Each structure stands twice: as C-alpha cells, then as structure tokens.
Amino acid sequence: MAVGLMPGAIRWYVDGALYATRTEWSSITMINGQPRQNPWPAPFDKPFYIVMNLAVGGNFAGDPDAQTVFPAEIVVDYVRVYDDI
C-alpha cells in the first residue's frame, strides 16, 4: 500500500489536487418494505458502475439563465479505480 493511503477510503482528485475524501458511508436495502442499513463494505461488495454527469444549476454556478451556454460539456482525461484489498 502506498504511503498515506488508507483502506476503506474514496478520494477525489481534480487536476492532481486532492478535492475530497470520504471514509464513512453505507447503503440502504429495502427488505419486506423495511429499510435496512448496510455498513462497510456495502455497497462495494457488489458490482457497480461509476456514473459521471455534468449537472446544471445548484451551488456551483447557480441556476442557468439567458447567458448559460448549451450544450455544455465535461472533459475527462481518465478515471482511475484502485482496489487495495
């Protein structure tokens, strides 16, 4: 394991700079109509997809207006996923 990396963490980098780290999460499964909390390693104990989207509005740039250029685009050079288990 590389120095400074911790198992059970998700880290997001933007242009090589650490943007955010998340070390606690869970998922919820409905069983017989009742929610059940699933601790680590859920939801990563099942196959999943990484979804990337370009959201419009919100706190980052505000709601779109007449000056907003559409269509917008997001440019991603690469996505890396490491499994250090």
HTML snippet that shows the backbone in 3Dmol.js (N, CA, C, O; Angstrom):
<script src="https://3Dmol.org/build/3Dmol-min.js"></script>
<div id="view" style="width:600px;height:400px;position:relative"></div>
<script>
const pdb = `
ATOM      1  N   MET A   1       0.843  -1.172   0.000  1.00  0.00           N
ATOM      2  CA  MET A   1       0.000   0.000   0.000  1.00  0.00           C
ATOM      3  C   MET A   1       0.890   1.237   0.000  1.00  0.00           C
ATOM      4  O   MET A   1       1.898   1.285   0.705  1.00  0.00           O
ATOM      5  N   ALA A   2       0.516   2.226  -0.787  1.00  0.00           N
ATOM      6  CA  ALA A   2       1.306   3.453  -0.868  1.00  0.00           C
ATOM      7  C   ALA A   2       1.196   4.243   0.434  1.00  0.00           C
ATOM      8  O   ALA A   2       0.193   4.156   1.143  1.00  0.00           O
ATOM      9  N   VAL A   3       2.217   4.998   0.731  1.00  0.00           N
ATOM     10  CA  VAL A   3       2.231   5.811   1.938  1.00  0.00           C
ATOM     11  C   VAL A   3       1.100   6.830   1.869  1.00  0.00           C
ATOM     12  O   VAL A   3       0.902   7.474   0.839  1.00  0.00           O
ATOM     13  N   GLY A   4       0.356   6.976   2.971  1.00  0.00           N
ATOM     14  CA  GLY A   4      -0.714   7.954   3.034  1.00  0.00           C
ATOM     15  C   GLY A   4      -2.058   7.428   2.568  1.00  0.00           C
ATOM     16  O   GLY A   4      -3.072   8.100   2.757  1.00  0.00           O
ATOM     17  N   LEU A   5      -2.099   6.243   1.962  1.00  0.00           N
ATOM     18  CA  LEU A   5      -3.372   5.689   1.536  1.00  0.00           C
ATOM     19  C   LEU A   5      -3.975   4.886   2.667  1.00  0.00           C
ATOM     20  O   LEU A   5      -3.261   4.246   3.440  1.00  0.00           O
ATOM     21  N   MET A   6      -5.287   4.924   2.759  1.00  0.00           N
ATOM     22  CA  MET A   6      -5.950   4.152   3.797  1.00  0.00           C
ATOM     23  C   MET A   6      -7.033   3.292   3.172  1.00  0.00           C
ATOM     24  O   MET A   6      -7.765   3.750   2.294  1.00  0.00           O
ATOM     25  N   PRO A   7      -7.140   2.045   3.622  1.00  0.00           N
ATOM     26  CA  PRO A   7      -8.204   1.196   3.086  1.00  0.00           C
ATOM     27  C   PRO A   7      -9.561   1.742   3.515  1.00  0.00           C
ATOM     28  O   PRO A   7      -9.678   2.383   4.560  1.00  0.00           O
ATOM     29  N   GLY A   8     -10.571   1.490   2.714  1.00  0.00           N
ATOM     30  CA  GLY A   8     -11.908   1.952   3.048  1.00  0.00           C
ATOM     31  C   GLY A   8     -12.099   3.437   2.848  1.00  0.00           C
ATOM     32  O   GLY A   8     -12.943   4.045   3.506  1.00  0.00           O
ATOM     33  N   ALA A   9     -11.328   4.037   1.947  1.00  0.00           N
ATOM     34  CA  ALA A   9     -11.463   5.471   1.675  1.00  0.00           C
ATOM     35  C   ALA A   9     -11.664   5.685   0.185  1.00  0.00           C
ATOM     36  O   ALA A   9     -11.110   4.957  -0.639  1.00  0.00           O
ATOM     37  N   ILE A  10     -12.452   6.678  -0.146  1.00  0.00           N
ATOM     38  CA  ILE A  10     -12.603   7.121  -1.526  1.00  0.00           C
ATOM     39  C   ILE A  10     -12.041   8.533  -1.577  1.00  0.00           C
ATOM     40  O   ILE A  10     -12.417   9.390  -0.777  1.00  0.00           O
ATOM     41  N   ARG A  11     -11.141   8.769  -2.518  1.00  0.00           N
ATOM     42  CA  ARG A  11     -10.531  10.082  -2.668  1.00  0.00           C
ATOM     43  C   ARG A  11     -10.794  10.601  -4.078  1.00  0.00           C
ATOM     44  O   ARG A  11     -10.659   9.860  -5.051  1.00  0.00           O
ATOM     45  N   TRP A  12     -11.167  11.863  -4.186  1.00  0.00           N
ATOM     46  CA  TRP A  12     -11.399  12.508  -5.458  1.00  0.00           C
ATOM     47  C   TRP A  12     -10.293  13.532  -5.678  1.00  0.00           C
ATOM     48  O   TRP A  12      -9.983  14.333  -4.796  1.00  0.00           O
ATOM     49  N   TYR A  13      -9.707  13.489  -6.868  1.00  0.00           N
ATOM     50  CA  TYR A  13      -8.666  14.442  -7.247  1.00  0.00           C
ATOM     51  C   TYR A  13      -9.126  15.220  -8.468  1.00  0.00           C
ATOM     52  O   TYR A  13      -9.760  14.662  -9.364  1.00  0.00           O
ATOM     53  N   VAL A  14      -8.809  16.504  -8.505  1.00  0.00           N
ATOM     54  CA  VAL A  14      -9.077  17.339  -9.670  1.00  0.00           C
ATOM     55  C   VAL A  14      -7.760  18.007 -10.043  1.00  0.00           C
ATOM     56  O   VAL A  14      -7.162  18.716  -9.233  1.00  0.00           O
ATOM     57  N   ASP A  15      -7.320  17.778 -11.257  1.00  0.00           N
ATOM     58  CA  ASP A  15      -6.041  18.310 -11.739  1.00  0.00           C
ATOM     59  C   ASP A  15      -4.897  17.962 -10.789  1.00  0.00           C
ATOM     60  O   ASP A  15      -4.018  18.786 -10.536  1.00  0.00           O
ATOM     61  N   GLY A  16      -4.915  16.747 -10.270  1.00  0.00           N
ATOM     62  CA  GLY A  16      -3.845  16.259  -9.415  1.00  0.00           C
ATOM     63  C   GLY A  16      -3.923  16.692  -7.964  1.00  0.00           C
ATOM     64  O   GLY A  16      -3.112  16.248  -7.152  1.00  0.00           O
ATOM     65  N   ALA A  17      -4.873  17.544  -7.615  1.00  0.00           N
ATOM     66  CA  ALA A  17      -5.010  18.017  -6.231  1.00  0.00           C
ATOM     67  C   ALA A  17      -6.166  17.288  -5.549  1.00  0.00           C
ATOM     68  O   ALA A  17      -7.239  17.121  -6.129  1.00  0.00           O
ATOM     69  N   LEU A  18      -5.932  16.858  -4.313  1.00  0.00           N
ATOM     70  CA  LEU A  18      -6.981  16.181  -3.558  1.00  0.00           C
ATOM     71  C   LEU A  18      -8.140  17.138  -3.348  1.00  0.00           C
ATOM     72  O   LEU A  18      -7.968  18.226  -2.798  1.00  0.00           O
ATOM     73  N   TYR A  19      -9.324  16.728  -3.790  1.00  0.00           N
ATOM     74  CA  TYR A  19     -10.523  17.555  -3.694  1.00  0.00           C
ATOM     75  C   TYR A  19     -11.377  17.150  -2.493  1.00  0.00           C
ATOM     76  O   TYR A  19     -11.893  18.010  -1.779  1.00  0.00           O
ATOM     77  N   ALA A  20     -11.527  15.839  -2.268  1.00  0.00           N
ATOM     78  CA  ALA A  20     -12.360  15.361  -1.163  1.00  0.00           C
ATOM     79  C   ALA A  20     -11.969  13.937  -0.806  1.00  0.00           C
ATOM     80  O   ALA A  20     -11.458  13.195  -1.646  1.00  0.00           O
ATOM     81  N   THR A  21     -12.212  13.557   0.445  1.00  0.00           N
ATOM     82  CA  THR A  21     -12.009  12.190   0.918  1.00  0.00           C
ATOM     83  C   THR A  21     -13.246  11.771   1.692  1.00  0.00           C
ATOM     84  O   THR A  21     -13.789  12.541   2.485  1.00  0.00           O
ATOM     85  N   ARG A  22     -13.679  10.565   1.458  1.00  0.00           N
ATOM     86  CA  ARG A  22     -14.839  10.032   2.179  1.00  0.00           C
ATOM     87  C   ARG A  22     -14.440   8.700   2.788  1.00  0.00           C
ATOM     88  O   ARG A  22     -13.966   7.814   2.076  1.00  0.00           O
ATOM     89  N   THR A  23     -14.624   8.541   4.094  1.00  0.00           N
ATOM     90  CA  THR A  23     -14.251   7.296   4.773  1.00  0.00           C
ATOM     91  C   THR A  23     -15.433   6.615   5.453  1.00  0.00           C
ATOM     92  O   THR A  23     -15.300   5.500   5.958  1.00  0.00           O
ATOM     93  N   GLU A  24     -16.585   7.277   5.469  1.00  0.00           N
ATOM     94  CA  GLU A  24     -17.769   6.664   6.077  1.00  0.00           C
ATOM     95  C   GLU A  24     -18.941   6.750   5.114  1.00  0.00           C
ATOM     96  O   GLU A  24     -19.224   7.816   4.567  1.00  0.00           O
ATOM     97  N   TRP A  25     -19.611   5.648   4.909  1.00  0.00           N
ATOM     98  CA  TRP A  25     -20.805   5.599   4.086  1.00  0.00           C
ATOM     99  C   TRP A  25     -21.512   4.298   4.352  1.00  0.00           C
ATOM    100  O   TRP A  25     -20.980   3.418   5.029  1.00  0.00           O
ATOM    101  N   SER A  26     -22.688   4.174   3.832  1.00  0.00           N
ATOM    102  CA  SER A  26     -23.452   2.938   3.914  1.00  0.00           C
ATOM    103  C   SER A  26     -24.489   2.964   2.810  1.00  0.00           C
ATOM    104  O   SER A  26     -24.647   3.966   2.112  1.00  0.00           O
ATOM    105  N   SER A  27     -25.184   1.873   2.661  1.00  0.00           N
ATOM    106  CA  SER A  27     -26.276   1.827   1.703  1.00  0.00           C
ATOM    107  C   SER A  27     -27.508   1.310   2.435  1.00  0.00           C
ATOM    108  O   SER A  27     -27.409   0.748   3.526  1.00  0.00           O
ATOM    109  N   ILE A  28     -28.643   1.506   1.830  1.00  0.00           N
ATOM    110  CA  ILE A  28     -29.892   1.052   2.440  1.00  0.00           C
ATOM    111  C   ILE A  28     -30.557   0.076   1.485  1.00  0.00           C
ATOM    112  O   ILE A  28     -30.680   0.348   0.291  1.00  0.00           O
ATOM    113  N   THR A  29     -30.983  -1.056   2.015  1.00  0.00           N
ATOM    114  CA  THR A  29     -31.698  -2.074   1.259  1.00  0.00           C
ATOM    115  C   THR A  29     -33.103  -2.185   1.825  1.00  0.00           C
ATOM    116  O   THR A  29     -33.290  -2.176   3.041  1.00  0.00           O
ATOM    117  N   MET A  30     -34.079  -2.288   0.954  1.00  0.00           N
ATOM    118  CA  MET A  30     -35.455  -2.497   1.409  1.00  0.00           C
ATOM    119  C   MET A  30     -35.717  -3.999   1.489  1.00  0.00           C
ATOM    120  O   MET A  30     -35.595  -4.711   0.492  1.00  0.00           O
ATOM    121  N   ILE A  31     -36.071  -4.469   2.667  1.00  0.00           N
ATOM    122  CA  ILE A  31     -36.403  -5.879   2.876  1.00  0.00           C
ATOM    123  C   ILE A  31     -37.803  -5.937   3.475  1.00  0.00           C
ATOM    124  O   ILE A  31     -38.046  -5.423   4.567  1.00  0.00           O
ATOM    125  N   ASN A  32     -38.717  -6.568   2.750  1.00  0.00           N
ATOM    126  CA  ASN A  32     -40.124  -6.648   3.166  1.00  0.00           C
ATOM    127  C   ASN A  32     -40.691  -5.275   3.481  1.00  0.00           C
ATOM    128  O   ASN A  32     -41.438  -5.106   4.445  1.00  0.00           O
ATOM    129  N   GLY A  33     -40.329  -4.290   2.654  1.00  0.00           N
ATOM    130  CA  GLY A  33     -40.852  -2.943   2.822  1.00  0.00           C
ATOM    131  C   GLY A  33     -40.197  -2.134   3.928  1.00  0.00           C
ATOM    132  O   GLY A  33     -40.608  -1.004   4.194  1.00  0.00           O
ATOM    133  N   GLN A  34     -39.175  -2.702   4.580  1.00  0.00           N
ATOM    134  CA  GLN A  34     -38.499  -2.009   5.668  1.00  0.00           C
ATOM    135  C   GLN A  34     -37.049  -1.699   5.262  1.00  0.00           C
ATOM    136  O   GLN A  34     -36.367  -2.564   4.713  1.00  0.00           O
ATOM    137  N   PRO A  35     -36.581  -0.489   5.525  1.00  0.00           N
ATOM    138  CA  PRO A  35     -35.188  -0.173   5.183  1.00  0.00           C
ATOM    139  C   PRO A  35     -34.207  -0.830   6.147  1.00  0.00           C
ATOM    140  O   PRO A  35     -34.439  -0.880   7.355  1.00  0.00           O
ATOM    141  N   ARG A  36     -33.105  -1.333   5.588  1.00  0.00           N
ATOM    142  CA  ARG A  36     -32.053  -1.918   6.410  1.00  0.00           C
ATOM    143  C   ARG A  36     -30.731  -1.263   6.045  1.00  0.00           C
ATOM    144  O   ARG A  36     -30.352  -1.207   4.875  1.00  0.00           O
ATOM    145  N   GLN A  37     -30.038  -0.772   7.057  1.00  0.00           N
ATOM    146  CA  GLN A  37     -28.738  -0.126   6.859  1.00  0.00           C
ATOM    147  C   GLN A  37     -27.681  -1.206   6.614  1.00  0.00           C
ATOM    148  O   GLN A  37     -27.605  -2.189   7.352  1.00  0.00           O
ATOM    149  N   ASN A  38     -26.875  -1.016   5.582  1.00  0.00           N
ATOM    150  CA  ASN A  38     -25.810  -1.954   5.236  1.00  0.00           C
ATOM    151  C   ASN A  38     -24.465  -1.261   5.450  1.00  0.00           C
ATOM    152  O   ASN A  38     -24.118  -0.366   4.680  1.00  0.00           O
ATOM    153  N   PRO A  39     -23.698  -1.646   6.474  1.00  0.00           N
ATOM    154  CA  PRO A  39     -22.411  -1.000   6.719  1.00  0.00           C
ATOM    155  C   PRO A  39     -21.348  -1.458   5.722  1.00  0.00           C
ATOM    156  O   PRO A  39     -21.607  -2.291   4.854  1.00  0.00           O
ATOM    157  N   TRP A  40     -20.131  -0.889   5.869  1.00  0.00           N
ATOM    158  CA  TRP A  40     -18.991  -1.274   5.042  1.00  0.00           C
ATOM    159  C   TRP A  40     -18.903  -2.783   4.960  1.00  0.00           C
ATOM    160  O   TRP A  40     -19.091  -3.421   5.995  1.00  0.00           O
ATOM    161  N   PRO A  41     -18.638  -3.411   3.835  1.00  0.00           N
ATOM    162  CA  PRO A  41     -18.166  -2.806   2.596  1.00  0.00           C
ATOM    163  C   PRO A  41     -19.275  -2.414   1.631  1.00  0.00           C
ATOM    164  O   PRO A  41     -18.997  -2.032   0.494  1.00  0.00           O
ATOM    165  N   ALA A  42     -20.542  -2.502   2.071  1.00  0.00           N
ATOM    166  CA  ALA A  42     -21.638  -2.103   1.183  1.00  0.00           C
ATOM    167  C   ALA A  42     -21.479  -0.632   0.822  1.00  0.00           C
ATOM    168  O   ALA A  42     -21.086   0.150   1.688  1.00  0.00           O
ATOM    169  N   PRO A  43     -21.749  -0.234  -0.345  1.00  0.00           N
ATOM    170  CA  PRO A  43     -22.275  -1.014  -1.469  1.00  0.00           C
ATOM    171  C   PRO A  43     -21.194  -1.619  -2.357  1.00  0.00           C
ATOM    172  O   PRO A  43     -21.489  -2.103  -3.449  1.00  0.00           O
ATOM    173  N   PHE A  44     -19.934  -1.595  -1.893  1.00  0.00           N
ATOM    174  CA  PHE A  44     -18.826  -2.020  -2.746  1.00  0.00           C
ATOM    175  C   PHE A  44     -18.570  -3.520  -2.716  1.00  0.00           C
ATOM    176  O   PHE A  44     -17.565  -3.990  -3.250  1.00  0.00           O
ATOM    177  N   ASP A  45     -19.469  -4.269  -2.099  1.00  0.00           N
ATOM    178  CA  ASP A  45     -19.345  -5.721  -2.107  1.00  0.00           C
ATOM    179  C   ASP A  45     -20.097  -6.343  -3.277  1.00  0.00           C
ATOM    180  O   ASP A  45     -20.185  -7.567  -3.383  1.00  0.00           O
ATOM    181  N   LYS A  46     -20.642  -5.495  -4.162  1.00  0.00           N
ATOM    182  CA  LYS A  46     -21.360  -5.940  -5.365  1.00  0.00           C
ATOM    183  C   LYS A  46     -20.823  -5.160  -6.564  1.00  0.00           C
ATOM    184  O   LYS A  46     -20.294  -4.060  -6.404  1.00  0.00           O
ATOM    185  N   PRO A  47     -20.957  -5.730  -7.767  1.00  0.00           N
ATOM    186  CA  PRO A  47     -20.539  -4.986  -8.956  1.00  0.00           C
ATOM    187  C   PRO A  47     -21.319  -3.672  -9.079  1.00  0.00           C
ATOM    188  O   PRO A  47     -22.500  -3.613  -8.736  1.00  0.00           O
ATOM    189  N   PHE A  48     -20.658  -2.630  -9.564  1.00  0.00           N
ATOM    190  CA  PHE A  48     -21.336  -1.343  -9.730  1.00  0.00           C
ATOM    191  C   PHE A  48     -20.678  -0.560 -10.850  1.00  0.00           C
ATOM    192  O   PHE A  48     -19.607  -0.928 -11.332  1.00  0.00           O
ATOM    193  N   TYR A  49     -21.319   0.514 -11.260  1.00  0.00           N
ATOM    194  CA  TYR A  49     -20.813   1.395 -12.300  1.00  0.00           C
ATOM    195  C   TYR A  49     -20.470   2.746 -11.683  1.00  0.00           C
ATOM    196  O   TYR A  49     -21.047   3.139 -10.669  1.00  0.00           O
ATOM    197  N   ILE A  50     -19.546   3.438 -12.288  1.00  0.00           N
ATOM    198  CA  ILE A  50     -19.245   4.814 -11.927  1.00  0.00           C
ATOM    199  C   ILE A  50     -19.981   5.700 -12.927  1.00  0.00           C
ATOM    200  O   ILE A  50     -19.766   5.594 -14.134  1.00  0.00           O
ATOM    201  N   VAL A  51     -20.836   6.560 -12.430  1.00  0.00           N
ATOM    202  CA  VAL A  51     -21.611   7.454 -13.277  1.00  0.00           C
ATOM    203  C   VAL A  51     -21.056   8.864 -13.117  1.00  0.00           C
ATOM    204  O   VAL A  51     -20.949   9.378 -12.003  1.00  0.00           O
ATOM    205  N   MET A  52     -20.710   9.473 -14.224  1.00  0.00           N
ATOM    206  CA  MET A  52     -20.222  10.851 -14.207  1.00  0.00           C
ATOM    207  C   MET A  52     -21.196  11.685 -15.024  1.00  0.00           C
ATOM    208  O   MET A  52     -21.586  11.305 -16.128  1.00  0.00           O
ATOM    209  N   ASN A  53     -21.582  12.821 -14.470  1.00  0.00           N
ATOM    210  CA  ASN A  53     -22.508  13.664 -15.210  1.00  0.00           C
ATOM    211  C   ASN A  53     -22.133  15.131 -15.042  1.00  0.00           C
ATOM    212  O   ASN A  53     -21.388  15.496 -14.132  1.00  0.00           O
ATOM    213  N   LEU A  54     -22.648  15.943 -15.911  1.00  0.00           N
ATOM    214  CA  LEU A  54     -22.476  17.387 -15.835  1.00  0.00           C
ATOM    215  C   LEU A  54     -23.804  17.956 -15.364  1.00  0.00           C
ATOM    216  O   LEU A  54     -24.761  18.036 -16.135  1.00  0.00           O
ATOM    217  N   ALA A  55     -23.861  18.348 -14.110  1.00  0.00           N
ATOM    218  CA  ALA A  55     -25.090  18.893 -13.550  1.00  0.00           C
ATOM    219  C   ALA A  55     -25.177  20.378 -13.866  1.00  0.00           C
ATOM    220  O   ALA A  55     -24.154  21.055 -13.975  1.00  0.00           O
ATOM    221  N   VAL A  56     -26.378  20.878 -14.012  1.00  0.00           N
ATOM    222  CA  VAL A  56     -26.616  22.290 -14.294  1.00  0.00           C
ATOM    223  C   VAL A  56     -27.388  22.881 -13.127  1.00  0.00           C
ATOM    224  O   VAL A  56     -28.397  22.328 -12.690  1.00  0.00           O
ATOM    225  N   GLY A  57     -26.904  24.006 -12.629  1.00  0.00           N
ATOM    226  CA  GLY A  57     -27.578  24.666 -11.515  1.00  0.00           C
ATOM    227  C   GLY A  57     -26.944  24.278 -10.196  1.00  0.00           C
ATOM    228  O   GLY A  57     -25.887  23.648 -10.164  1.00  0.00           O
ATOM    229  N   GLY A  58     -27.590  24.653  -9.117  1.00  0.00           N
ATOM    230  CA  GLY A  58     -27.071  24.330  -7.797  1.00  0.00           C
ATOM    231  C   GLY A  58     -26.145  25.399  -7.267  1.00  0.00           C
ATOM    232  O   GLY A  58     -26.174  26.542  -7.722  1.00  0.00           O
ATOM    233  N   ASN A  59     -25.320  25.026  -6.299  1.00  0.00           N
ATOM    234  CA  ASN A  59     -24.465  25.994  -5.617  1.00  0.00           C
ATOM    235  C   ASN A  59     -23.225  26.394  -6.402  1.00  0.00           C
ATOM    236  O   ASN A  59     -22.677  27.471  -6.171  1.00  0.00           O
ATOM    237  N   PHE A  60     -22.771  25.549  -7.326  1.00  0.00           N
ATOM    238  CA  PHE A  60     -21.504  25.819  -8.003  1.00  0.00           C
ATOM    239  C   PHE A  60     -21.576  27.075  -8.867  1.00  0.00           C
ATOM    240  O   PHE A  60     -20.839  28.032  -8.630  1.00  0.00           O
ATOM    241  N   ALA A  61     -22.437  27.078  -9.842  1.00  0.00           N
ATOM    242  CA  ALA A  61     -22.521  28.234 -10.742  1.00  0.00           C
ATOM    243  C   ALA A  61     -23.899  28.882 -10.735  1.00  0.00           C
ATOM    244  O   ALA A  61     -24.149  29.825 -11.486  1.00  0.00           O
ATOM    245  N   GLY A  62     -24.774  28.388  -9.904  1.00  0.00           N
ATOM    246  CA  GLY A  62     -26.127  28.947  -9.849  1.00  0.00           C
ATOM    247  C   GLY A  62     -27.021  28.387 -10.932  1.00  0.00           C
ATOM    248  O   GLY A  62     -26.595  27.579 -11.757  1.00  0.00           O
ATOM    249  N   ASP A  63     -28.257  28.824 -10.917  1.00  0.00           N
ATOM    250  CA  ASP A  63     -29.229  28.348 -11.899  1.00  0.00           C
ATOM    251  C   ASP A  63     -28.906  28.908 -13.277  1.00  0.00           C
ATOM    252  O   ASP A  63     -28.376  30.013 -13.389  1.00  0.00           O
ATOM    253  N   PRO A  64     -29.221  28.150 -14.332  1.00  0.00           N
ATOM    254  CA  PRO A  64     -28.959  28.651 -15.676  1.00  0.00           C
ATOM    255  C   PRO A  64     -29.825  29.875 -15.979  1.00  0.00           C
ATOM    256  O   PRO A  64     -30.932  30.009 -15.458  1.00  0.00           O
ATOM    257  N   ASP A  65     -29.305  30.765 -16.829  1.00  0.00           N
ATOM    258  CA  ASP A  65     -30.056  31.935 -17.259  1.00  0.00           C
ATOM    259  C   ASP A  65     -29.814  32.138 -18.753  1.00  0.00           C
ATOM    260  O   ASP A  65     -29.316  31.236 -19.428  1.00  0.00           O
ATOM    261  N   ALA A  66     -30.157  33.297 -19.266  1.00  0.00           N
ATOM    262  CA  ALA A  66     -30.026  33.564 -20.702  1.00  0.00           C
ATOM    263  C   ALA A  66     -28.570  33.532 -21.162  1.00  0.00           C
ATOM    264  O   ALA A  66     -28.308  33.333 -22.348  1.00  0.00           O
ATOM    265  N   GLN A  67     -27.620  33.723 -20.250  1.00  0.00           N
ATOM    266  CA  GLN A  67     -26.200  33.717 -20.606  1.00  0.00           C
ATOM    267  C   GLN A  67     -25.583  32.311 -20.591  1.00  0.00           C
ATOM    268  O   GLN A  67     -24.451  32.123 -21.035  1.00  0.00           O
ATOM    269  N   THR A  68     -26.326  31.338 -20.083  1.00  0.00           N
ATOM    270  CA  THR A  68     -25.805  29.972 -19.981  1.00  0.00           C
ATOM    271  C   THR A  68     -25.688  29.360 -21.373  1.00  0.00           C
ATOM    272  O   THR A  68     -26.626  29.409 -22.168  1.00  0.00           O
ATOM    273  N   VAL A  69     -24.533  28.788 -21.649  1.00  0.00           N
ATOM    274  CA  VAL A  69     -24.277  28.183 -22.960  1.00  0.00           C
ATOM    275  C   VAL A  69     -24.676  26.714 -22.927  1.00  0.00           C
ATOM    276  O   VAL A  69     -24.214  25.949 -22.079  1.00  0.00           O
ATOM    277  N   PHE A  70     -25.537  26.334 -23.858  1.00  0.00           N
ATOM    278  CA  PHE A  70     -25.929  24.932 -24.029  1.00  0.00           C
ATOM    279  C   PHE A  70     -25.647  24.542 -25.462  1.00  0.00           C
ATOM    280  O   PHE A  70     -25.805  25.399 -26.332  1.00  0.00           O
ATOM    281  N   PRO A  71     -25.249  23.342 -25.784  1.00  0.00           N
ATOM    282  CA  PRO A  71     -24.970  22.299 -24.798  1.00  0.00           C
ATOM    283  C   PRO A  71     -23.646  22.548 -24.093  1.00  0.00           C
ATOM    284  O   PRO A  71     -22.719  23.123 -24.663  1.00  0.00           O
ATOM    285  N   ALA A  72     -23.575  22.112 -22.862  1.00  0.00           N
ATOM    286  CA  ALA A  72     -22.346  22.201 -22.075  1.00  0.00           C
ATOM    287  C   ALA A  72     -21.580  20.894 -22.241  1.00  0.00           C
ATOM    288  O   ALA A  72     -22.115  19.916 -22.761  1.00  0.00           O
ATOM    289  N   GLU A  73     -20.335  20.882 -21.803  1.00  0.00           N
ATOM    290  CA  GLU A  73     -19.574  19.638 -21.906  1.00  0.00           C
ATOM    291  C   GLU A  73     -18.647  19.503 -20.711  1.00  0.00           C
ATOM    292  O   GLU A  73     -18.227  20.490 -20.107  1.00  0.00           O
ATOM    293  N   ILE A  74     -18.345  18.266 -20.390  1.00  0.00           N
ATOM    294  CA  ILE A  74     -17.367  17.945 -19.363  1.00  0.00           C
ATOM    295  C   ILE A  74     -16.279  17.139 -20.062  1.00  0.00           C
ATOM    296  O   ILE A  74     -16.575  16.210 -20.813  1.00  0.00           O
ATOM    297  N   VAL A  75     -15.038  17.488 -19.819  1.00  0.00           N
ATOM    298  CA  VAL A  75     -13.923  16.795 -20.451  1.00  0.00           C
ATOM    299  C   VAL A  75     -13.166  16.041 -19.368  1.00  0.00           C
ATOM    300  O   VAL A  75     -12.683  16.640 -18.407  1.00  0.00           O
ATOM    301  N   VAL A  76     -13.065  14.737 -19.525  1.00  0.00           N
ATOM    302  CA  VAL A  76     -12.390  13.880 -18.554  1.00  0.00           C
ATOM    303  C   VAL A  76     -11.257  13.161 -19.269  1.00  0.00           C
ATOM    304  O   VAL A  76     -11.482  12.450 -20.248  1.00  0.00           O
ATOM    305  N   ASP A  77     -10.041  13.350 -18.777  1.00  0.00           N
ATOM    306  CA  ASP A  77      -8.898  12.667 -19.380  1.00  0.00           C
ATOM    307  C   ASP A  77      -8.905  11.189 -19.038  1.00  0.00           C
ATOM    308  O   ASP A  77      -8.719  10.340 -19.910  1.00  0.00           O
ATOM    309  N   TYR A  78      -9.122  10.882 -17.761  1.00  0.00           N
ATOM    310  CA  TYR A  78      -9.126   9.481 -17.345  1.00  0.00           C
ATOM    311  C   TYR A  78      -9.751   9.368 -15.956  1.00  0.00           C
ATOM    312  O   TYR A  78      -9.853  10.339 -15.207  1.00  0.00           O
ATOM    313  N   VAL A  79     -10.157   8.161 -15.653  1.00  0.00           N
ATOM    314  CA  VAL A  79     -10.678   7.810 -14.328  1.00  0.00           C
ATOM    315  C   VAL A  79      -9.896   6.599 -13.865  1.00  0.00           C
ATOM    316  O   VAL A  79      -9.793   5.613 -14.595  1.00  0.00           O
ATOM    317  N   ARG A  80      -9.350   6.656 -12.677  1.00  0.00           N
ATOM    318  CA  ARG A  80      -8.613   5.529 -12.128  1.00  0.00           C
ATOM    319  C   ARG A  80      -9.394   4.952 -10.940  1.00  0.00           C
ATOM    320  O   ARG A  80      -9.956   5.684 -10.125  1.00  0.00           O
ATOM    321  N   VAL A  81      -9.409   3.654 -10.872  1.00  0.00           N
ATOM    322  CA  VAL A  81     -10.030   2.970  -9.744  1.00  0.00           C
ATOM    323  C   VAL A  81      -9.019   1.972  -9.216  1.00  0.00           C
ATOM    324  O   VAL A  81      -8.526   1.122  -9.957  1.00  0.00           O
ATOM    325  N   TYR A  82      -8.714   2.078  -7.938  1.00  0.00           N
ATOM    326  CA  TYR A  82      -7.759   1.175  -7.312  1.00  0.00           C
ATOM    327  C   TYR A  82      -8.473   0.280  -6.299  1.00  0.00           C
ATOM    328  O   TYR A  82      -9.342   0.736  -5.556  1.00  0.00           O
ATOM    329  N   ASP A  83      -8.105  -0.961  -6.281  1.00  0.00           N
ATOM    330  CA  ASP A  83      -8.620  -1.907  -5.292  1.00  0.00           C
ATOM    331  C   ASP A  83      -7.430  -2.362  -4.483  1.00  0.00           C
ATOM    332  O   ASP A  83      -6.574  -3.089  -4.987  1.00  0.00           O
ATOM    333  N   ASP A  84      -7.367  -1.943  -3.239  1.00  0.00           N
ATOM    334  CA  ASP A  84      -6.226  -2.262  -2.390  1.00  0.00           C
ATOM    335  C   ASP A  84      -6.624  -3.253  -1.307  1.00  0.00           C
ATOM    336  O   ASP A  84      -6.170  -3.160  -0.166  1.00  0.00           O
ATOM    337  N   ILE A  85      -7.468  -4.192  -1.671  1.00  0.00           N
ATOM    338  CA  ILE A  85      -7.931  -5.188  -0.689  1.00  0.00           C
ATOM    339  C   ILE A  85      -7.043  -6.400  -0.740  1.00  0.00           C
ATOM    340  O   ILE A  85      -7.259  -7.355   0.006  1.00  0.00           O
TER     341      ILE A  85
END
`;
const viewer = $3Dmol.createViewer("view");
viewer.addModel(pdb, "pdb");
viewer.setStyle({}, {cartoon: {color: "spectrum"}});
viewer.zoomTo();
viewer.render();
</script>
